[in-house]
Amino acid sequence: MTYEHIDADRITRLARDLVGDVRSCVRFIDDFVGASADRIARVRGAVGHEVVDDALASLLSLATSSAMIGAESLAAAAREIHTEASRSRSVPALAADRLERISAASCAELVHLSAPWRVAA
C-alpha cells in the first residue's frame, strides 16, 4: 500500500534499526502520535501572538521527529512554518490549520501501517 504523508520504507528501516524489536517500534509510533496533539497546540497557541519561541521549539521537534519516523509531509510543513515564523515572528492561522491537517493524516497513516505489528507485539 502507498501512503500520501508517510514514507513506509523509513518506518520499516527504523524497525530494522531497532533490531527487529516490533514492540519498541510500535511504542515509538504511539509516542509520536501521542505527542502530536501537544505539539500542534503549542503552534496554535502562537497564532496571533508576536512571541513564538514555544511554537518554534515545537516546530523544530515536530520536524525532527517526523523526519525520523518517515512522516515526510509533516516534517516538510513543520520546517516551512518554522522558517516563516522565525522570519516573521508569528504563526499564520492558515499555516497552523494546514499543519494540524497534515499531522492528523500522518498519524492516521502511521497507525494504519503499524496495525499488523500491533497484532504481532
C-alpha positions in Angstrom: 0.0 0.0 0.0 1.2 3.5 -0.7 0.7 6.4 1.7 0.3 10.1 0.9 2.0 11.5 4.0 4.5 8.9 5.3 7.4 7.0 3.8 6.6 3.4 4.7 10.2 2.4 3.9 11.6 4.8 6.6 9.5 3.3 9.4 10.5 -0.2 8.2 14.1 0.8 8.4 13.5 2.2 11.8 12.1 -1.1 12.9 15.2 -2.8 11.4 17.4 -0.3 13.3 15.7 -1.3 16.5 17.0 -4.9 15.7 13.5 -6.1 14.8 12.1 -5.1 18.2 8.5 -4.6 17.0 7.2 -3.5 20.4 9.7 -0.7 20.6 8.8 0.4 17.1 5.1 0.4 17.9 5.8 2.3 21.1 7.8 4.9 19.2 4.9 5.4 16.8 2.5 5.6 19.7 4.7 8.2 21.5 4.9 10.2 18.3 1.2 10.1 17.7 0.5 10.9 21.4 2.8 13.9 21.4 1.5 15.4 18.2 -1.6 17.0 19.7 0.5 18.9 22.3 3.0 20.0 19.6 0.2 21.3 17.4 -1.5 23.0 20.4 1.8 24.8 21.1 2.0 26.0 17.5 -1.7 27.0 17.6 -1.0 29.0 20.8 1.3 31.3 18.9 -1.2 32.3 16.2 -1.9 36.0 16.6 0.9 36.5 19.1 4.3 38.1 18.5 6.3 35.8 20.8 6.6 32.4 19.1 9.6 30.8 20.9 7.5 27.9 22.3 6.0 27.3 18.8 9.4 27.4 17.2 10.7 24.8 19.6 7.6 22.6 18.9 8.0 23.0 15.2 11.7 22.0 15.4 10.8 19.0 17.5 8.0 18.1 15.1 10.2 18.4 12.0 12.9 16.3 13.5 10.8 13.5 14.9 8.6 13.5 11.8 11.6 13.0 9.6 12.9 10.3 11.8 9.7 8.3 11.7 9.0 8.9 8.0 6.2 11.5 8.2 7.7 13.4 5.3 4.8 15.8 4.6 4.6 16.7 8.2 8.4 17.2 8.5 8.4 19.5 5.4 5.4 21.5 6.6 6.9 22.0 10.1 10.3 23.1 8.6 8.5 25.5 6.3 6.4 27.0 9.1 9.4 27.2 11.3 11.3 29.2 8.7 8.4 31.6 8.2 7.7 32.0 11.9 11.4 32.6 12.6 11.4 35.3 10.0 8.1 37.0 10.7 7.9 36.2 14.5 4.4 35.0 14.0 2.5 31.8 13.0 -0.2 32.4 10.4 -3.6 30.7 11.3 -3.8 29.1 7.9 -0.3 27.5 8.4 -1.4 26.1 11.8 -4.5 24.7 10.2 -2.5 23.1 7.4 0.0 21.6 9.9 -2.9 20.2 12.0 -4.5 18.5 9.0 -1.2 17.0 7.8 -0.4 15.9 11.4 -3.8 14.1 11.7 -3.3 12.4 8.3 0.3 11.4 9.0 -0.7 9.9 12.4 -3.6 8.0 10.9 -1.3 6.6 8.3 1.3 5.6 10.9 -1.3 3.8 12.9 -2.6 2.0 9.8 0.9 1.0 8.8 1.7 -0.4 12.2 -1.6 -2.3 12.7 -0.1 -5.6 11.7 2.9 -5.1 14.0 0.4 -4.4 16.9 -1.0 -7.9 16.4 2.5 -9.4 16.5 3.6 -7.4 19.5 
